[in-house]
Amino acid sequence: MSTTPPQPEPLQLPEASASAAMPAVVDQVALARLYGEPLFAMPSDLYIPPDALEVFLEAFEGPLDLLLYLIRKQNFNILDIPMAGVTRQYLSYVEEIRQRNLELAAEYLLMAAMLIEIKSRMLLPPKKVAEGEEAEDPRAELVRRLLEYEQMKLASMQLNVIPQYGRDFLQAQVYIEQSLQPRFPEVSMDELQSAWRDILKRANLVQHHKISREELSVREHMSIVLKHLQGRKFVEFEHLFDPSLGVPVLVVTFIALLELAKETLIEITQAEAFAPIYVRLAYTPN
């Protein structure tokens, strides 16, 4: 048979003390607003439930955490725990949380039973052991668990001090929008000069003993270059020159390339910086 506990009566203040504690109207300013209506006096039937305000001074992560807190707070020697005092304080805390949350108290009750068992074993006469051996301390297993837990707790606190990604710092990310059509880097004049010097070095390795005078046409070599590029996507810059023809032909061919580039008939490009230079016909949309 269940009985309903009596409800506490509403808190009522004497009329004289209420008026002395809080005036009804202070310069025509309301003390508060209730559902939009001004309130000029403290309600006489004001009732504050007992559980309206709860303050939790300590938060524990489990039975071992609570037990370690009680031992360290009172500076007890963890290797020589006074079981009577610690068990009494532990049970008072467990009784408090049992009244509020029975599921949370289940794990703490298991530790309470272990403490009572250890205290009971300490009251019994010690078991006989062989000569020269010490009697087993009932608190040994509990002390071992407490020391291991304290080591892990200290290690976790040290790890928590280390900066963590997402809590103490974030990874910088920059989104760079790239066009669908690839854009090749521009070929600088210095790179063209360097490529030209390499061609001249190879041309100087070919020696000609026959001296002859030739009339070379830039327009003619422009046509030769265009025919060489016809039907090909890319031609390496060096393949447009034949060192065996001599330096004059190489010079005219290079001038022809510059003229074609000036008239936007060819494109000189490279895939990336310091990469080989390529030449191709300029793309003309239909």
Residue pairs with C-beta under 8 A, 6 or more apart in sequence:
8 47
8 50
10 45
10 46
10 47
11 46
11 47
11 48
12 44
12 45
13 21
13 42
13 44
15 44
18 41
18 42
18 44
21 42
22 31
22 41
22 42
24 40
24 41
25 40
25 41
30 38
30 39
30 40
31 39
31 40
31 41
31 42
32 38
32 39
33 39
58 69
60 66
60 69
62 107
63 107
63 108
63 110
63 111
64 111
64 145
64 146
64 149
65 149
65 153
66 90
66 93
66 108
66 111
67 86
67 90
67 111
67 115
67 146
68 146
68 149
68 150
68 153
70 86
70 89
70 90
71 78
71 81
71 86
71 146
74 85
76 82
76 86
78 143
78 146
78 147
79 143
81 139
81 142
81 143
83 115
83 118
83 119
83 122
83 139
84 119
86 115
87 112
87 115
87 116
87 119
90 111
90 112
90 115
91 112
93 108
94 105
94 108
94 109
94 112
97 104
97 105
97 108
98 105
98 108
98 109
114 142
115 142
117 138
118 138
118 139
118 142
121 138
122 138
122 139
126 135
127 135
127 136
129 135
129 136
163 169
165 171
184 269
184 270
184 271
185 269
185 270
185 272
185 273
187 268
187 269
187 270
187 277
191 270
191 277
192 268
192 277
195 237
195 238
195 277
196 254
198 238
199 238
199 241
199 243
199 250
199 254
200 247
200 250
202 243
203 241
203 243
203 246
203 247
203 250
204 247
205 243
206 243
206 244
206 246
208 246
214 248
214 249
216 248
216 249
216 252
217 252
218 252
218 255
218 256
218 259
219 256
221 249
221 252
221 253
221 255
221 256
222 256
222 259
222 260
224 253
224 256
225 240
225 253
225 256
225 257
225 260
225 266
225 279
226 260
226 265
226 266
226 281
228 235
228 240
229 235
229 266
229 279
229 280
229 281
230 281
232 280
233 280
234 278
234 279
234 280
235 278
235 279
235 280
236 276
236 277
236 278
236 279
237 268
237 276
237 277
237 278
237 279
238 276
240 253
240 257
240 279
241 250
241 253
241 254
242 249
242 250
243 250
257 266
257 268
257 279
260 266
261 267
261 268
264 282
265 281
265 282
266 279
266 280
266 281
266 282
267 279
267 280
267 281
267 282
267 283
268 277
268 278
268 279
269 277
269 278
269 280
270 276
270 277
270 278
271 278
